[in-house]
Amino acid sequence: MRVSEKGQVTIPKNLRDLAGIGANSEVVFSVEGGRIFLEAKDGSERKADRQRLARFLAALDRLEGTGDPTLSADDVMRETRDR
């Protein structure tokens, strides 16, 4: 595949179909480890959502077992009131 003077390339149809990139659709470029990645814009949003979810679940895993099961809701309210 050759890059034009304007920096343009033609994405082969079979690859566009696999990536869900249709005519006039928006795409997102990213660079990771010296490689250029291209994906449909909605695909990058799903990837970002998955990454946020993974970070949230990891934070929950770190918190597991750190609470005091002997505290009641009233105790927690008393401890956190007026902060």
C-alpha positions in Angstrom: 0.0 0.0 0.0 1.4 3.4 -1.0 0.8 6.7 0.9 0.0 9.6 -1.4 1.7 13.0 -1.3 -1.3 14.2 0.8 -0.8 11.3 3.3 -3.8 9.4 2.0 -4.2 5.7 1.7 -7.1 3.5 0.5 -8.4 1.1 3.1 -9.2 -2.2 1.3 -12.9 -3.0 1.4 -12.6 -6.3 3.3 -10.7 -4.4 6.1 -13.3 -1.6 6.1 -16.1 -4.2 6.4 -14.3 -6.0 9.2 -13.7 -2.8 11.2 -17.3 -1.5 10.6 -16.1 1.5 8.6 -18.6 2.6 6.1 -18.7 5.5 3.6 -18.5 8.9 5.3 -18.1 7.3 8.7 -15.7 8.9 11.2 -12.6 7.2 12.3 -10.1 7.6 15.1 -6.3 7.2 14.8 -4.1 6.3 17.8 -0.5 5.5 18.2 0.6 2.8 20.6 4.2 1.4 20.8 5.1 2.9 17.4 2.1 1.4 15.7 -0.8 3.4 14.2 -4.3 2.1 14.9 -7.4 3.1 13.0 -10.9 2.3 14.2 -14.5 3.5 13.7 -15.2 6.3 16.1 -18.0 4.4 17.9 -15.5 1.6 18.4 -13.1 3.8 20.2 -15.9 4.9 22.5 -16.7 1.3 23.3 -13.0 0.7 24.0 -12.8 3.7 26.4 -16.0 2.4 28.2 -14.4 -1.0 28.6 -11.2 0.5 29.9 -13.2 2.7 32.5 -15.2 -0.3 33.6 -12.0 -2.4 34.0 -10.4 0.4 36.2 -13.6 0.6 38.3 -13.7 -3.1 38.8 -10.0 -3.1 39.8 -10.7 -0.4 42.3 -13.6 -2.4 43.8 -11.3 -5.5 44.0 -8.8 -3.4 45.9 -11.5 -2.3 48.4 -12.9 -5.8 48.9 -12.6 -6.8 52.6 -11.4 -3.3 53.8 -14.8 -2.3 55.4 -15.8 -2.9 59.0 -18.8 -5.3 58.9 -19.7 -4.5 62.5 -20.6 -0.9 61.7 -24.3 -0.1 61.2 -25.6 2.5 58.9 -26.3 4.7 61.9 -22.6 4.3 62.9 -21.4 5.3 59.5 -23.7 8.4 59.4 -22.5 9.4 62.9 -18.8 9.1 61.7 -19.3 11.0 58.5 -21.7 13.7 59.7 -20.4 17.3 59.7 -17.3 16.7 57.6 
